[in-house]
Amino acid sequence: MTLRPLHYAGLALLCLVGILAVAQYQRATLELTETQIIETYAARYLDTHPEAKRTDCRARPTAAKATRMVVICGPEPFDAARHYEYHVGPLGGLVTQHGPADWATKSPVAPRDVT
């Protein structure tokens, strides 16, 4: 089977669409700041715990490729009943959430009272 010019044009168009998709993904990743991500998940935590303070939340970067950062919210000293972790993807979406029901089987990323 020989490739005709139409096949080459289709392949070139497919490559162009792939390049544009990658460029759009990277642009969207760069436009979303860490501060915006932290504020989003801090607001989510404050909705869950009205007596909480915005300063109860902070973030840590991660080495995992699918996770951009972990937003950690909870009072000081560490209180397993009010400690939440939001594992956030590259575009700011929630990958996974850990909360009070999870601490029996999981370890928190960074409780504040650990030295």
N, C-alpha and C positions, 0 to 999 in steps of 0.2 A: 504494500500500500504506500503510495506516495502522498506527501502532504501538499496541498494546494495553497495558493495565496490566501484563500478564505480561512483555512485552518490556522495559518500564521496570524492573521488578523484577530481571530477569536482568542488565540493564546495570548497575544499582546494585550487585548482588552481585559482578559482575566487577570493577568499580571498587574495591570494598571489599577484595577479595582482592589486587588490585594494590597498594593502599596498605599493607596488612598485610605484603606481601612486601618492599616497600621499607623499611618500618620495621624488620623483622627483620634485613635485610641491614645497615642502618646500626647497629643495636644490636650485632650480631656484630662489625662493624668496630671499634666503639668499645671493646668489651670486651677485644679482643686487643691487648696492649701491644707496643711496639717491643722491649722487653727480652725478652719471651717469644719473639718471632720470632727475634731474634739468638741466643738460647740454643738454640733448635731447630736452626738451621743451623750453629752452632758445634759442637754435639754431632755433627751429621752429618759435619763436617770432621774432628773428633777420631776418629771411627770409621774414617775413611779414612787418617788419619795419626796413629798412636798416639803418636809422639814429639812431636807438636805441642802447643802450649799454648792454653788458652782465650783468652788475651790476643792471640793471632794474628788474632782476628776482630773486625771492627767493621762499622758500617753507614753507608750514605749514603742520604738521600732522593733520589727521582727526580722529574722533571717529567712523566714518562709517566703517563697516566691508568690504564693497565692494570697498572702496577707501583708498589707502595707504597714499596719500598726495595730497595737492593742490599746484601746481606750479603757482605762481602769478607773472605776468610780466606787467610792466607799469612804466612810468616816475613818477618822484616826482616833484611837488605835483600831486595828483590824477588827471588823465585826462581820463574821460569816453570814449573818442574816441580812446584811445590807451591802455586801461586796459584789459588784458586777464587773464583768469584763466583756468588752465588745471587740471582737476580732474583725478588722475592717479590711476589705479588699482594695486593690489599686485605684479603683474609681470611687471609693467611699462607701460602697455597699457593704452590708453586714454579711460576713462569712459565717460566723457562729457567735453565739452569746452564752456566757457562763454566769450563773447566779447562785443564790443560796442553795438551791436543790442539787447543785452539781458538786459542791465542795467535799462531799463524802467520797467521791470517786475521782476527783480531779484536784490538782494543786493550783492555787492562784498563781498568776504570773509574777506579781510583785505586791504582796501585802505591805503596807506602810511600816509596820512595826518590825520588819525583818532588818537586821543590821548586818 
